[in-house]
Amino acid sequence: MTAARDPFAALDRMPRVRLAFLPTPLHPLPRLSAHLGGPALFIKRDDQTGLATGGNKVRKLEFLLAQAVAAGADCVITAGSTQSNHARQTAAGAASLGLAAHLVLYAPGGVAPAERSGNVLLDHLLGAEIHWTEERAPYAETIAQVEQTLRQAGHRPYVIPYGGSSAHGLLGYVDAMREVAGQIEPRGWFDAHVFASSSGGTQAGLLLGAHLGGLLTTTRILGISVDMSADRLAAQVTGLARAGAGMLGLDWEPDPAQVLVNDRYCGAGYAVVTDREREAIRLLARLEGILVDPVYTGRALAGLIDLVRSGEFRVGQRVLFWHTGGTAALSAFAADLLS
C-alpha cells in the first residue's frame, strides 16, 4: 500500500515515543460466550500494554509525551481520581523518559487517604509527587496552581489533560483500530466494539480509526459510560474526534448516529461497586482467568453482559470487548468486591 492510498499515513508522521508492548493480544472468550449463550465474544488485551501494569492510557501517552519531549519539558502534570490509572501510567511513562511527574489527585477534603493501596502505592513507587485536591474533574484550577508553582521555581512543565483525552492523545486509539485490522482474518471483522468510556479519548480514537478504515457502516463503536450522561459524553467524543481528524489534516464531521454511548450502567455513581460489577468481575475471572477492575473495565463488562442477556447482541454476531486495564486498583476495592 502506497502512502498516497494509505488512510493512516498522516498518523505515521506524528511525533511519538515508543512505550507500549504492541500489538496487544486479541483472542476469543469461549467459556464466557457459551455461558451467556449469545454472540461470539472476543477480548482485546490492552491491559497488557506494559509500563507499570499496562492499560489503555499507554497508547495515548506515546503521542502526549512526545509533545512534552518536543517542548523541552522537564516535568509533566496530569490529574485524576484517587485510583487513577491514567495518573499511574503517566508517572511510569515520565519516569522512563527522565521526566518528573506531578499528579493532581482527588480525595475527600483534599486529604491523602490513610491507606496507600492500588494505584496510589504505585504512584509513590514510581516517584511521582502527588498534589491532593478536593476539586473534581477536570481539575483545571488545581492543575493551573501546580503549573504556576513549578514555573516560578524554574521548571518547564507540560500539562497532560485529565484522562489523556486530547487531539494528540486519541491518536493512540486511531492506531489501535489499525492494529486490530492486522490481527483478524479478512472476513472476520466484528459487528461491534464495546469498551469503557469516561473522558472520551479512547472512544474518539476508535471512532476516527474506524472511519479511516471504512468500517463505520458495518461496525458499531459502543462506549459504556462509567460516569457521564450519554448526551454529554457523546458531545465530548464528537469534539475530540473532530479535533483528531483536524490533527491528521482531515475535514471530517462525525455522524451523530455513529457516536454511540450507553449510560444505563453508571447510575450508581463513579467508582461505586454494585452487584453488576461484582458479577461481571467474578464471571470473567472464573470462566476465563482474566481480571478486570470495578471502575472502568468491570463496569463496561457488566454492561456488555446485560446487553447480551437482553438480546442487544445475538447468536451469530461477533463482539470485541476492549480490556482497557485498571487491575492495579483491585486491591483498593477489596471490601466492596468481597462483600
Secondary structure, 3 states (H helix, E strand, C coil): CCCCCCCCCCHHHCCCCCCCCCCCCEEECHHHHHHHCCCEEEEEEHHHCCCCCCCCHHHHHHHHHHHHHHCCCCEEEEEECCCCHHHHHHHHHHHHCCCEEEEEEECHHHCCCCCCCHHHHHHHHCCCEEEEECCCCCCHHHHHHHHHHHHHCCCCEEECCHHHCCCCCCHHHHHHHHHHHCCCCCCCCCCEEEEEECCCHHHHHHHHHHHHCCCCCCCEEEEEECCCCHHHHHHHHHHHHHHHHHHCCCCCCCCHHHCEEECCCCCCCCCCCCHHHHHHHHHHHHHHCCCCCCCCHHHHHHHHHHHHHCCCCCCCCEEEEEECCCHHHHHHHHHHHCC
